[in-house]
Amino acid sequence: MDSFFPEGARVWLRENGQHFPSTVSSCAEGVVVFRTDYGQVFTYKQSTITQQKVTAMHPTTEEGVDDMATLTELHGGSIMHNLHQRYKRDQIYTYIGSILASVNPYKTVAGLYEPATVERYSRCHLGELPPHVFAVANECYRCLWKRHDNQCVLISGESGAGKTESTKLILRFLSAVSRQSSELPSRERTSSVEQAILGSSPIMEAFGNAKTVYNNNSSRFGKFVQLNICQKGNIQGGRIVDCILFHLGPVVSI
């Protein structure tokens, strides 16, 4: 144990079926003490420790990765650890292959959604820049022309995760790239259709939102937003096709 896991070594400790990112606090007189990143302390006799109980943490896992499909250790503990490491650096978006995981920062992250950010992501393919909801929206927009088929973005998550805000951000991005593709003078590029779609959320929220334990402005419905984009790339029409009531549990107040 001393040669493989010296004091200060970073390891995965398996306890109660879960993997905890941990540090070897001490290893002396046949006793090893582990401290998890969450403040828990576990003590074991060195002779009882097996490879199934403790494994070394790969350096890339400790630093965090943009795409969790590249994690060397792939289990629930490594996924949560990677998301937490990035969250502490205000990197709230992380890829899992072509899927985007988002963690609500509950604060404003400077520069994350500025017009310059929209412009930067509109010019790059998925994976060329750090993970972002704009990258997913741009890939969806590009696939309209690459595959000549309808595209869909599915947004899911628990109450307060940021589903409604993510929808607004995707609509904002598509509206921006649509105006860029338009051949009209810049002062005429603002489409009434685009503005109606972007302005639809506050109207819907006025009828369907409520306060829950986790979210002061929780949507009471699911939304399917359909956009019609012409061959030139600009938005020509759109509608909210369906509204499905969900979250049938009790709420704090309305």
JOLINKA-V12006 format. One record per residue. OMEGA is omega in whole degrees, 0 to 359 (999 if undefined). NEAR is the number of other ideal C-beta (glycine too) atoms within 8 Angstrom. D_LAST is the distance of its C-alpha to the last C-alpha in Angstrom with 2 decimals. Layout:
omega = {OMEGA	OMEGA}
near = {NEAR	NEAR}
d_last = {D_LAST	D_LAST}
This chain:
omega = {183	184	184	183	179	177	181	180	178	185	169	179	179	183	180	176	181	176	180	173	189	176	176	182	180	179	184	176	176	180	180	180	178	173	180	178	182	174	180	179	179	181	181	168	184	183	183	184	179	179	177	181	184	175	180	178	179	181	180	178	180	182	184	182	178	183	184	173	180	179	178	174	184	175	184	180	181	178	180	179	180	178	181	179	181	179	180	178	181	174	190	180	179	178	163	190	178	178	179	174	182	177	182	181	183	175	177	177	186	173	187	184	181	177	178	178	176	181	182	182	179	183	184	177	178	179	180	178	179	181	182	177	177	179	178	179	180	178	177	180	180	183	174	183	181	186	181	181	178	180	181	173	179	180	181	181	180	180	179	182	179	181	182	179	178	177	178	182	177	178	179	180	181	176	182	181	176	179	178	183	182	180	180	174	186	182	181	188	181	183	177	178	180	181	179	179	180	181	184	185	179	180	179	182	180	181	192	185	180	180	175	180	186	190	180	184	187	178	179	188	171	182	171	182	181	177	175	183	184	182	178	175	181	183	180	181	180	178	171	189	186	174	185	180	175	188	186	179	180	177	181	180	178	999}
near = {8	6	4	6	11	8	7	6	10	9	13	14	12	11	7	3	4	8	11	13	10	13	10	14	8	8	12	5	3	6	11	13	11	15	9	12	8	5	6	7	9	10	7	10	8	10	5	7	10	6	5	4	9	11	8	9	11	8	6	9	14	9	7	9	10	6	11	13	7	7	12	7	11	7	7	7	11	14	11	8	11	14	11	8	11	12	11	6	7	7	10	11	11	15	14	9	6	5	6	12	10	12	9	8	8	3	4	3	8	4	6	8	7	7	6	7	12	14	8	9	13	12	5	9	6	8	7	5	8	6	10	12	12	13	14	12	13	14	11	11	12	9	10	12	7	6	7	5	6	4	9	5	8	4	8	4	7	5	8	9	8	9	10	10	7	11	12	10	12	13	11	11	15	12	13	11	13	14	13	7	8	10	3	6	5	6	4	6	9	7	11	6	10	12	9	9	13	11	8	10	10	7	8	13	11	7	6	11	9	10	10	12	4	7	9	5	8	14	12	9	10	7	10	7	12	8	9	8	10	7	3	7	11	11	14	7	7	10	6	10	6	7	9	6	8	7	10	4	4	2	10	6	5	4}
d_last = {57.94	59.25	60.48	57.36	54.57	55.80	53.79	51.02	50.87	47.53	46.96	44.55	44.40	43.42	41.93	40.16	40.05	38.39	40.06	39.55	40.82	43.28	46.23	49.49	49.69	53.15	55.78	58.74	60.94	59.42	55.83	53.08	49.86	46.84	43.82	40.76	38.65	35.88	38.16	39.48	43.23	45.33	49.04	51.45	55.18	56.53	58.42	55.27	53.47	53.59	52.63	49.78	48.45	48.91	49.37	49.92	47.12	48.12	48.12	45.97	43.27	43.36	43.07	40.37	40.71	39.01	39.29	38.69	40.96	43.78	43.01	46.17	44.36	41.66	39.43	35.94	37.04	38.59	35.60	33.21	35.92	36.45	32.78	32.65	35.90	34.76	31.34	33.26	35.13	32.03	33.12	29.77	31.21	33.71	35.49	36.23	38.86	37.18	33.68	31.63	29.66	27.17	25.78	22.88	24.64	21.59	23.91	25.97	29.19	31.91	33.56	31.56	30.40	32.92	34.92	37.92	36.11	35.31	38.98	40.26	38.37	39.21	42.88	42.83	42.61	40.23	41.51	43.54	40.93	38.54	35.53	32.85	30.27	32.52	35.41	33.68	32.73	36.32	37.82	35.86	37.12	40.67	40.72	40.35	43.89	45.30	44.37	44.05	41.11	37.37	35.28	31.86	29.64	27.37	24.50	22.94	21.41	18.84	15.29	15.91	19.49	19.46	19.69	18.04	20.14	23.19	22.85	22.80	25.81	27.75	27.24	28.35	31.40	32.39	32.08	34.35	36.98	36.93	37.89	40.57	42.13	42.21	45.65	44.40	44.98	42.27	41.17	40.54	38.81	35.23	34.26	31.88	30.85	29.99	28.01	26.06	25.19	24.27	22.08	20.28	17.65	15.80	15.85	14.58	11.78	10.65	10.25	9.40	7.60	4.91	6.18	9.16	12.33	14.21	12.13	9.76	9.62	10.16	11.42	10.85	14.42	17.99	19.93	23.68	24.96	28.58	30.94	34.41	36.95	40.48	43.75	43.85	40.65	38.31	35.11	35.97	32.82	29.60	26.70	23.54	25.14	22.43	18.70	18.22	15.07	15.12	13.46	13.56	13.11	10.57	7.55	7.20	3.80	0.00}
